[in-house]
Amino acid sequence: MVKDKKIKIYASLLLFLFFSEAYSIDFFIKPLKIFIEKGKNTAVFEIVNTSDKDMMIETELKKWDLDNKGNFVLSETEDIIVIPPFIQLKPKQKQLIKIAYLGEPPIKKQLSYRLILKQVPDELDIKSSGDKVKTAVQIVFHISVPVFINPLTVNPEPKLIITPVEVSKSKVALKLENVGTGFVKTVGIVLKKDDEVLYAQQLVRYVLPDSSFVIEITKKDKEGNYQEFGSVPEIAEIHLENNEKIEVPLQ
């Protein structure tokens, strides 16, 4: 039983943002993709404290790969660092931060990393009343943005190969394989029969160089129950972030 004493705790709800825009209610960074260009070993990004209070941001960089389902695989690396690793920001302050690549420069394909920025939680004073403790949760945001190291001898260009794996009225499975030298990002998919749109949905996926994985497209109602497309799709349109699209025959 807790009586008449203060308890100091650190409580945070960690929210990971892996979307195309990197922002939170307290800080944001730009650009949203960071490139270390051919022949260079540094790049700079800007971080802005949008709040009315002091803020500490912790940074880290991870090697970024994909598994056979397209999920992120992040691993420790000493090839790349942030200078400084901890960023102290005054209210409304902007600051330029440097990223330095220490590894061997890539020769024939782009290398991929993720920059993760974590808002360090403030210390919370929690008041108790009798045997009850008032619980406080501090919402703390994490931001993750891609960092690409461009190769020395070639321009980073994706080459996306899309192969149907399974096609039916209720599911379309596609294998995405990037045999190029740079990443590609998909943003949506449209399934068609003749000129009729059977189904469309967002499909936000990075396909990194030398990566391949299978995606499954299914249709659900508001309650989460699976539904059919209506007919067996004949065409899949894969939409890319640069407003291009790839048309894939399914039959």
C-alpha positions as protocol buffer text, in pm:
chain_id: "A"
residue {
  index: 1
  type: MET
  ca { x: 0 y: 0 z: 0 }
}
residue {
  index: 2
  type: VAL
  ca { x: 133 y: 339 z: -98 }
}
residue {
  index: 3
  type: LYS
  ca { x: 76 y: 632 z: 143 }
}
residue {
  index: 4
  type: ASP
  ca { x: 173 y: 1000 z: 131 }
}
residue {
  index: 5
  type: LYS
  ca { x: 479 y: 975 z: -85 }
}
residue {
  index: 6
  type: LYS
  ca { x: 578 y: 1071 z: -433 }
}
residue {
  index: 7
  type: ILE
  ca { x: 683 y: 808 z: -677 }
}
residue {
  index: 8
  type: LYS
  ca { x: 899 y: 900 z: -974 }
}
residue {
  index: 9
  type: ILE
  ca { x: 843 y: 682 z: -1275 }
}
residue {
  index: 10
  type: TYR
  ca { x: 923 y: 691 z: -1640 }
}
residue {
  index: 11
  type: ALA
  ca { x: 628 y: 584 z: -1850 }
}
residue {
  index: 12
  type: SER
  ca { x: 611 y: 617 z: -2222 }
}
residue {
  index: 13
  type: LEU
  ca { x: 394 y: 495 z: -2501 }
}
residue {
  index: 14
  type: LEU
  ca { x: 627 y: 434 z: -2790 }
}
residue {
  index: 15
  type: LEU
  ca { x: 478 y: 507 z: -3127 }
}
residue {
  index: 16
  type: PHE
  ca { x: 677 y: 408 z: -3432 }
}
residue {
  index: 17
  type: LEU
  ca { x: 621 y: 607 z: -3751 }
}
residue {
  index: 18
  type: PHE
  ca { x: 729 y: 437 z: -4076 }
}
residue {
  index: 19
  type: PHE
  ca { x: 516 y: 640 z: -4310 }
}
residue {
  index: 20
  type: SER
  ca { x: 601 y: 860 z: -4601 }
}
residue {
  index: 21
  type: GLU
  ca { x: 584 y: 1170 z: -4381 }
}
residue {
  index: 22
  type: ALA
  ca { x: 807 y: 1192 z: -4077 }
}
residue {
  index: 23
  type: TYR
  ca { x: 641 y: 1406 z: -3815 }
}
residue {
  index: 24
  type: SER
  ca { x: 486 y: 1412 z: -3467 }
}
residue {
  index: 25
  type: ILE
  ca { x: 312 y: 1668 z: -3255 }
}
residue {
  index: 26
  type: ASP
  ca { x: 647 y: 1774 z: -3105 }
}
residue {
  index: 27
  type: PHE
  ca { x: 915 y: 1759 z: -3375 }
}
residue {
  index: 28
  type: PHE
  ca { x: 975 y: 1687 z: -3740 }
}
residue {
  index: 29
  type: ILE
  ca { x: 1270 y: 1639 z: -3972 }
}
residue {
  index: 30
  type: LYS
  ca { x: 1345 y: 1707 z: -4336 }
}
residue {
  index: 31
  type: PRO
  ca { x: 1419 y: 1576 z: -4589 }
}
residue {
  index: 32
  type: LEU
  ca { x: 1209 y: 1261 z: -4555 }
}
residue {
  index: 33
  type: LYS
  ca { x: 1468 y: 1056 z: -4743 }
}
residue {
  index: 34
  type: ILE
  ca { x: 1838 y: 1114 z: -4688 }
}
residue {
  index: 35
  type: PHE
  ca { x: 2098 y: 1040 z: -4957 }
}
residue {
  index: 36
  type: ILE
  ca { x: 2475 y: 1030 z: -4929 }
}
residue {
  index: 37
  type: GLU
  ca { x: 2567 y: 1095 z: -5287 }
}
residue {
  index: 38
  type: LYS
  ca { x: 2834 y: 929 z: -5501 }
}
residue {
  index: 39
  type: GLY
  ca { x: 3185 y: 1019 z: -5390 }
}
residue {
  index: 40
  type: LYS
  ca { x: 3071 y: 1176 z: -5061 }
}
residue {
  index: 41
  type: ASN
  ca { x: 3058 y: 1040 z: -4707 }
}
residue {
  index: 42
  type: THR
  ca { x: 2827 y: 1287 z: -4532 }
}
residue {
  index: 43
  type: ALA
  ca { x: 2475 y: 1426 z: -4555 }
}
residue {
  index: 44
  type: VAL
  ca { x: 2276 y: 1677 z: -4350 }
}
residue {
  index: 45
  type: PHE
  ca { x: 1917 y: 1685 z: -4227 }
}
residue {
  index: 46
  type: GLU
  ca { x: 1722 y: 1945 z: -4032 }
}
residue {
  index: 47
  type: ILE
  ca { x: 1528 y: 1877 z: -3713 }
}
residue {
  index: 48
  type: VAL
  ca { x: 1271 y: 2121 z: -3573 }
}
residue {
  index: 49
  type: ASN
  ca { x: 1122 y: 2134 z: -3223 }
}
residue {
  index: 50
  type: THR
  ca { x: 763 y: 2248 z: -3274 }
}
residue {
  index: 51
  type: SER
  ca { x: 676 y: 2245 z: -2903 }
}
residue {
  index: 52
  type: ASP
  ca { x: 702 y: 2512 z: -2633 }
}
residue {
  index: 53
  type: LYS
  ca { x: 937 y: 2310 z: -2416 }
}
residue {
  index: 54
  type: ASP
  ca { x: 1296 y: 2189 z: -2418 }
}
residue {
  index: 55
  type: MET
  ca { x: 1344 y: 1855 z: -2587 }
}
residue {
  index: 56
  type: MET
  ca { x: 1610 y: 1584 z: -2602 }
}
residue {
  index: 57
  type: ILE
  ca { x: 1624 y: 1357 z: -2908 }
}
residue {
  index: 58
  type: GLU
  ca { x: 1824 y: 1035 z: -2914 }
}
residue {
  index: 59
  type: THR
  ca { x: 1936 y: 908 z: -3255 }
}
residue {
  index: 60
  type: GLU
  ca { x: 2056 y: 576 z: -3390 }
}
residue {
  index: 61
  type: LEU
  ca { x: 2123 y: 424 z: -3729 }
}
residue {
  index: 62
  type: LYS
  ca { x: 2048 y: 65 z: -3828 }
}
residue {
  index: 63
  type: LYS
  ca { x: 2136 y: -145 z: -4131 }
}
residue {
  index: 64
  type: TRP
  ca { x: 1813 y: -201 z: -4321 }
}
residue {
  index: 65
  type: ASP
  ca { x: 1719 y: -522 z: -4501 }
}
residue {
  index: 66
  type: LEU
  ca { x: 1392 y: -695 z: -4588 }
}
residue {
  index: 67
  type: ASP
  ca { x: 1275 y: -1048 z: -4513 }
}
residue {
  index: 68
  type: ASN
  ca { x: 1083 y: -1273 z: -4754 }
}
residue {
  index: 69
  type: LYS
  ca { x: 756 y: -1102 z: -4661 }
}
residue {
  index: 70
  type: GLY
  ca { x: 888 y: -750 z: -4713 }
}
residue {
  index: 71
  type: ASN
  ca { x: 912 y: -673 z: -4340 }
}
residue {
  index: 72
  type: PHE
  ca { x: 1193 y: -453 z: -4212 }
}
residue {
  index: 73
  type: VAL
  ca { x: 1500 y: -629 z: -4073 }
}
residue {
  index: 74
  type: LEU
  ca { x: 1713 y: -381 z: -3876 }
}
residue {
  index: 75
  type: SER
  ca { x: 2057 y: -474 z: -3746 }
}
residue {
  index: 76
  type: GLU
  ca { x: 2337 y: -303 z: -3557 }
}
residue {
  index: 77
  type: THR
  ca { x: 2607 y: -131 z: -3760 }
}
residue {
  index: 78
  type: GLU
  ca { x: 2921 y: 76 z: -3705 }
}
residue {
  index: 79
  type: ASP
  ca { x: 2937 y: 186 z: -4069 }
}
residue {
  index: 80
  type: ILE
  ca { x: 2737 y: 505 z: -4021 }
}
residue {
  index: 81
  type: ILE
  ca { x: 2691 y: 756 z: -3737 }
}
residue {
  index: 82
  type: VAL
  ca { x: 2495 y: 1068 z: -3642 }
}
residue {
  index: 83
  type: ILE
  ca { x: 2681 y: 1378 z: -3524 }
}
residue {
  index: 84
  type: PRO
  ca { x: 2580 y: 1451 z: -3248 }
}
residue {
  index: 85
  type: PRO
  ca { x: 2396 y: 1133 z: -3138 }
}
residue {
  index: 86
  type: PHE
  ca { x: 2195 y: 1327 z: -2876 }
}
residue {
  index: 87
  type: ILE
  ca { x: 2022 y: 1647 z: -2985 }
}
residue {
  index: 88
  type: GLN
  ca { x: 1913 y: 1910 z: -2732 }
}
residue {
  index: 89
  type: LEU
  ca { x: 1654 y: 2152 z: -2872 }
}
residue {
  index: 90
  type: LYS
  ca { x: 1508 y: 2465 z: -2722 }
}
residue {
  index: 91
  type: PRO
  ca { x: 1141 y: 2550 z: -2791 }
}
residue {
  index: 92
  type: LYS
  ca { x: 1084 y: 2618 z: -3164 }
}
residue {
  index: 93
  type: GLN
  ca { x: 1455 y: 2563 z: -3236 }
}
residue {
  index: 94
  type: LYS
  ca { x: 1586 y: 2432 z: -3568 }
}
residue {
  index: 95
  type: GLN
  ca { x: 1917 y: 2250 z: -3597 }
}
residue {
  index: 96
  type: LEU
  ca { x: 2119 y: 2092 z: -3877 }
}
residue {
  index: 97
  type: ILE
  ca { x: 2252 y: 1743 z: -3800 }
}
residue {
  index: 98
  type: LYS
  ca { x: 2520 y: 1553 z: -3991 }
}
residue {
  index: 99
  type: ILE
  ca { x: 2525 y: 1185 z: -4088 }
}
residue {
  index: 100
  type: ALA
  ca { x: 2869 y: 1038 z: -4164 }
}
residue {
  index: 101
  type: TYR
  ca { x: 2929 y: 712 z: -4350 }
}
residue {
  index: 102
  type: LEU
  ca { x: 3244 y: 535 z: -4227 }
}
residue {
  index: 103
  type: GLY
  ca { x: 3227 y: 213 z: -4428 }
}
residue {
  index: 104
  type: GLU
  ca { x: 3367 y: 115 z: -4764 }
}
residue {
  index: 105
  type: PRO
  ca { x: 3186 y: 304 z: -5043 }
}
residue {
  index: 106
  type: PRO
  ca { x: 2943 y: 82 z: -5234 }
}
residue {
  index: 107
  type: ILE
  ca { x: 3057 y: 3 z: -5588 }
}
residue {
  index: 108
  type: LYS
  ca { x: 2759 y: -131 z: -5782 }
}
residue {
  index: 109
  type: LYS
  ca { x: 2442 y: -89 z: -5574 }
}
residue {
  index: 110
  type: GLN
  ca { x: 2281 y: 142 z: -5322 }
}
residue {
  index: 111
  type: LEU
  ca { x: 2312 y: 60 z: -4950 }
}
residue {
  index: 112
  type: SER
  ca { x: 2015 y: 111 z: -4718 }
}
residue {
  index: 113
  type: TYR
  ca { x: 1992 y: 224 z: -4354 }
}
residue {
  index: 114
  type: ARG
  ca { x: 1722 y: 362 z: -4123 }
}
residue {
  index: 115
  type: LEU
  ca { x: 1768 y: 672 z: -3910 }
}
residue {
  index: 116
  type: ILE
  ca { x: 1565 y: 642 z: -3590 }
}
residue {
  index: 117
  type: LEU
  ca { x: 1499 y: 945 z: -3372 }
}
residue {
  index: 118
  type: LYS
  ca { x: 1353 y: 896 z: -3026 }
}
residue {
  index: 119
  type: GLN
  ca { x: 1212 y: 1169 z: -2809 }
}
residue {
  index: 120
  type: VAL
  ca { x: 1362 y: 1117 z: -2462 }
}
residue {
  index: 121
  type: PRO
  ca { x: 1077 y: 1117 z: -2205 }
}
residue {
  index: 122
  type: ASP
  ca { x: 1068 y: 1373 z: -1926 }
}
residue {
  index: 123
  type: GLU
  ca { x: 1077 y: 1258 z: -1566 }
}
residue {
  index: 124
  type: LEU
  ca { x: 724 y: 1236 z: -1428 }
}
residue {
  index: 125
  type: ASP
  ca { x: 623 y: 1306 z: -1069 }
}
residue {
  index: 126
  type: ILE
  ca { x: 328 y: 1088 z: -978 }
}
residue {
  index: 127
  type: LYS
  ca { x: 117 y: 1187 z: -677 }
}
residue {
  index: 128
  type: SER
  ca { x: -41 y: 927 z: -451 }
}
residue {
  index: 129
  type: SER
  ca { x: -354 y: 958 z: -243 }
}
residue {
  index: 130
  type: GLY
  ca { x: -401 y: 695 z: 24 }
}
residue {
  index: 131
  type: ASP
  ca { x: -365 y: 356 z: -137 }
}
residue {
  index: 132
  type: LYS
  ca { x: -425 y: 488 z: -487 }
}
residue {
  index: 133
  type: VAL
  ca { x: -159 y: 600 z: -729 }
}
residue {
  index: 134
  type: LYS
  ca { x: -248 y: 829 z: -1016 }
}
residue {
  index: 135
  type: THR
  ca { x: -94 y: 678 z: -1324 }
}
residue {
  index: 136
  type: ALA
  ca { x: 53 y: 901 z: -1593 }
}
residue {
  index: 137
  type: VAL
  ca { x: 155 y: 805 z: -1942 }
}
residue {
  index: 138
  type: GLN
  ca { x: 382 y: 1028 z: -2145 }
}
residue {
  index: 139
  type: ILE
  ca { x: 339 y: 985 z: -2519 }
}
residue {
  index: 140
  type: VAL
  ca { x: 678 y: 972 z: -2688 }
}
residue {
  index: 141
  type: PHE
  ca { x: 721 y: 948 z: -3063 }
}
residue {
  index: 142
  type: HIS
  ca { x: 979 y: 761 z: -3263 }
}
residue {
  index: 143
  type: ILE
  ca { x: 1052 y: 861 z: -3621 }
}
residue {
  index: 144
  type: SER
  ca { x: 1223 y: 636 z: -3875 }
}
residue {
  index: 145
  type: VAL
  ca { x: 1340 y: 762 z: -4214 }
}
residue {
  index: 146
  type: PRO
  ca { x: 1548 y: 593 z: -4486 }
}
residue {
  index: 147
  type: VAL
  ca { x: 1914 y: 673 z: -4548 }
}
residue {
  index: 148
  type: PHE
  ca { x: 2067 y: 563 z: -4878 }
}
residue {
  index: 149
  type: ILE
  ca { x: 2436 y: 542 z: -4973 }
}
residue {
  index: 150
  type: ASN
  ca { x: 2464 y: 578 z: -5349 }
}
residue {
  index: 151
  type: PRO
  ca { x: 2716 y: 364 z: -5542 }
}
residue {
  index: 152
  type: LEU
  ca { x: 3039 y: 492 z: -5697 }
}
residue {
  index: 153
  type: THR
  ca { x: 3027 y: 346 z: -6047 }
}
residue {
  index: 154
  type: VAL
  ca { x: 2658 y: 348 z: -6148 }
}
residue {
  index: 155
  type: ASN
  ca { x: 2350 y: 560 z: -6102 }
}
residue {
  index: 156
  type: PRO
  ca { x: 2108 y: 393 z: -5858 }
}
residue {
  index: 157
  type: GLU
  ca { x: 1824 y: 265 z: -6078 }
}
residue {
  index: 158
  type: PRO
  ca { x: 1560 y: 13 z: -5970 }
}
residue {
  index: 159
  type: LYS
  ca { x: 1451 y: -274 z: -6190 }
}
residue {
  index: 160
  type: LEU
  ca { x: 1134 y: -424 z: -6048 }
}
residue {
  index: 161
  type: ILE
  ca { x: 1021 y: -767 z: -6166 }
}
residue {
  index: 162
  type: ILE
  ca { x: 666 y: -863 z: -6066 }
}
residue {
  index: 163
  type: THR
  ca { x: 551 y: -1223 z: -6104 }
}
residue {
  index: 164
  type: PRO
  ca { x: 202 y: -1361 z: -6028 }
}
residue {
  index: 165
  type: VAL
  ca { x: 214 y: -1641 z: -5773 }
}
residue {
  index: 166
  type: GLU
  ca { x: -157 y: -1699 z: -5707 }
}
residue {
  index: 167
  type: VAL
  ca { x: -466 y: -1547 z: -5871 }
}
residue {
  index: 168
  type: SER
  ca { x: -827 y: -1614 z: -5769 }
}
residue {
  index: 169
  type: LYS
  ca { x: -1152 y: -1434 z: -5692 }
}
residue {
  index: 170
  type: SER
  ca { x: -1044 y: -1389 z: -5331 }
}
residue {
  index: 171
  type: LYS
  ca { x: -665 y: -1342 z: -5340 }
}
residue {
  index: 172
  type: VAL
  ca { x: -384 y: -1219 z: -5561 }
}
residue {
  index: 173
  type: ALA
  ca { x: -27 y: -1304 z: -5457 }
}
residue {
  index: 174
  type: LEU
  ca { x: 262 y: -1133 z: -5634 }
}
residue {
  index: 175
  type: LYS
  ca { x: 636 y: -1175 z: -5607 }
}
residue {
  index: 176
  type: LEU
  ca { x: 824 y: -844 z: -5611 }
}
residue {
  index: 177
  type: GLU
  ca { x: 1195 y: -862 z: -5697 }
}
residue {
  index: 178
  type: ASN
  ca { x: 1434 y: -571 z: -5743 }
}
residue {
  index: 179
  type: VAL
  ca { x: 1731 y: -668 z: -5958 }
}
residue {
  index: 180
  type: GLY
  ca { x: 1841 y: -307 z: -6007 }
}
residue {
  index: 181
  type: THR
  ca { x: 2095 y: -88 z: -5828 }
}
residue {
  index: 182
  type: GLY
  ca { x: 1855 y: 141 z: -5635 }
}
residue {
  index: 183
  type: PHE
  ca { x: 1539 y: 117 z: -5427 }
}
residue {
  index: 184
  type: VAL
  ca { x: 1183 y: 145 z: -5554 }
}
residue {
  index: 185
  type: LYS
  ca { x: 875 y: 235 z: -5346 }
}
residue {
  index: 186
  type: THR
  ca { x: 523 y: 121 z: -5430 }
}
residue {
  index: 187
  type: VAL
  ca { x: 223 y: 320 z: -5307 }
}
residue {
  index: 188
  type: GLY
  ca { x: -83 y: 136 z: -5437 }
}
residue {
  index: 189
  type: ILE
  ca { x: -233 y: -148 z: -5637 }
}
residue {
  index: 190
  type: VAL
  ca { x: -538 y: -170 z: -5865 }
}
residue {
  index: 191
  type: LEU
  ca { x: -688 y: -502 z: -5976 }
}
residue {
  index: 192
  type: LYS
  ca { x: -879 y: -499 z: -6304 }
}
residue {
  index: 193
  type: LYS
  ca { x: -1074 y: -718 z: -6542 }
}
residue {
  index: 194
  type: ASP
  ca { x: -1094 y: -563 z: -6888 }
}
residue {
  index: 195
  type: ASP
  ca { x: -1155 y: -194 z: -6805 }
}
residue {
  index: 196
  type: GLU
  ca { x: -1342 y: -264 z: -6480 }
}
residue {
  index: 197
  type: VAL
  ca { x: -1170 y: -186 z: -6149 }
}
residue {
  index: 198
  type: LEU
  ca { x: -1236 y: -481 z: -5917 }
}
residue {
  index: 199
  type: TYR
  ca { x: -1037 y: -360 z: -5618 }
}
residue {
  index: 200
  type: ALA
  ca { x: -788 y: -90 z: -5522 }
}
residue {
  index: 201
  type: GLN
  ca { x: -585 y: -34 z: -5206 }
}
residue {
  index: 202
  type: GLN
  ca { x: -276 y: 139 z: -5074 }
}
residue {
  index: 203
  type: LEU
  ca { x: 41 y: -68 z: -5102 }
}
residue {
  index: 204
  type: VAL
  ca { x: 326 y: 121 z: -4935 }
}
residue {
  index: 205
  type: ARG
  ca { x: 633 y: -99 z: -4968 }
}
residue {
  index: 206
  type: TYR
  ca { x: 1002 y: -42 z: -5025 }
}
residue {
  index: 207
  type: VAL
  ca { x: 1176 y: -293 z: -5250 }
}
residue {
  index: 208
  type: LEU
  ca { x: 1549 y: -262 z: -5188 }
}
residue {
  index: 209
  type: PRO
  ca { x: 1820 y: -373 z: -5434 }
}
residue {
  index: 210
  type: ASP
  ca { x: 1865 y: -753 z: -5439 }
}
residue {
  index: 211
  type: SER
  ca { x: 1552 y: -804 z: -5229 }
}
residue {
  index: 212
  type: SER
  ca { x: 1247 y: -1012 z: -5317 }
}
residue {
  index: 213
  type: PHE
  ca { x: 929 y: -1099 z: -5132 }
}
residue {
  index: 214
  type: VAL
  ca { x: 568 y: -1205 z: -5188 }
}
residue {
  index: 215
  type: ILE
  ca { x: 271 y: -981 z: -5115 }
}
residue {
  index: 216
  type: GLU
  ca { x: -86 y: -1102 z: -5079 }
}
residue {
  index: 217
  type: ILE
  ca { x: -379 y: -880 z: -5180 }
}
residue {
  index: 218
  type: THR
  ca { x: -717 y: -964 z: -5025 }
}
residue {
  index: 219
  type: LYS
  ca { x: -1042 y: -774 z: -4977 }
}
residue {
  index: 220
  type: LYS
  ca { x: -1213 y: -730 z: -4639 }
}
residue {
  index: 221
  type: ASP
  ca { x: -1532 y: -562 z: -4527 }
}
residue {
  index: 222
  type: LYS
  ca { x: -1557 y: -318 z: -4234 }
}
residue {
  index: 223
  type: GLU
  ca { x: -1588 y: -607 z: -3989 }
}
residue {
  index: 224
  type: GLY
  ca { x: -1269 y: -769 z: -4120 }
}
residue {
  index: 225
  type: ASN
  ca { x: -1438 y: -1053 z: -4306 }
}
residue {
  index: 226
  type: TYR
  ca { x: -1283 y: -1167 z: -4632 }
}
residue {
  index: 227
  type: GLN
  ca { x: -1472 y: -1093 z: -4952 }
}
residue {
  index: 228
  type: GLU
  ca { x: -1430 y: -1185 z: -5315 }
}
residue {
  index: 229
  type: PHE
  ca { x: -1324 y: -933 z: -5579 }
}
residue {
  index: 230
  type: GLY
  ca { x: -1629 y: -1024 z: -5789 }
}
residue {
  index: 231
  type: SER
  ca { x: -1430 y: -1178 z: -6074 }
}
residue {
  index: 232
  type: VAL
  ca { x: -1084 y: -1321 z: -6122 }
}
residue {
  index: 233
  type: PRO
  ca { x: -854 y: -1022 z: -6188 }
}
residue {
  index: 234
  type: GLU
  ca { x: -673 y: -1014 z: -6520 }
}
residue {
  index: 235
  type: ILE
  ca { x: -448 y: -712 z: -6465 }
}
residue {
  index: 236
  type: ALA
  ca { x: -264 y: -571 z: -6161 }
}
residue {
  index: 237
  type: GLU
  ca { x: -149 y: -210 z: -6178 }
}
residue {
  index: 238
  type: ILE
  ca { x: 132 y: -135 z: -5934 }
}
residue {
  index: 239
  type: HIS
  ca { x: 158 y: 238 z: -5866 }
}
residue {
  index: 240
  type: LEU
  ca { x: 496 y: 385 z: -5769 }
}
residue {
  index: 241
  type: GLU
  ca { x: 574 y: 697 z: -5566 }
}
residue {
  index: 242
  type: ASN
  ca { x: 707 y: 881 z: -5873 }
}
residue {
  index: 243
  type: ASN
  ca { x: 359 y: 862 z: -6035 }
}
residue {
  index: 244
  type: GLU
  ca { x: 467 y: 580 z: -6262 }
}
residue {
  index: 245
  type: LYS
  ca { x: 280 y: 250 z: -6278 }
}
residue {
  index: 246
  type: ILE
  ca { x: 360 y: -104 z: -6383 }
}
residue {
  index: 247
  type: GLU
  ca { x: 92 y: -316 z: -6551 }
}
residue {
  index: 248
  type: VAL
  ca { x: 118 y: -686 z: -6473 }
}
residue {
  index: 249
  type: PRO
  ca { x: -86 y: -949 z: -6667 }
}
residue {
  index: 250
  type: LEU
  ca { x: -223 y: -1203 z: -6419 }
}
residue {
  index: 251
  type: GLN
  ca { x: -344 y: -1464 z: -6664 }
}
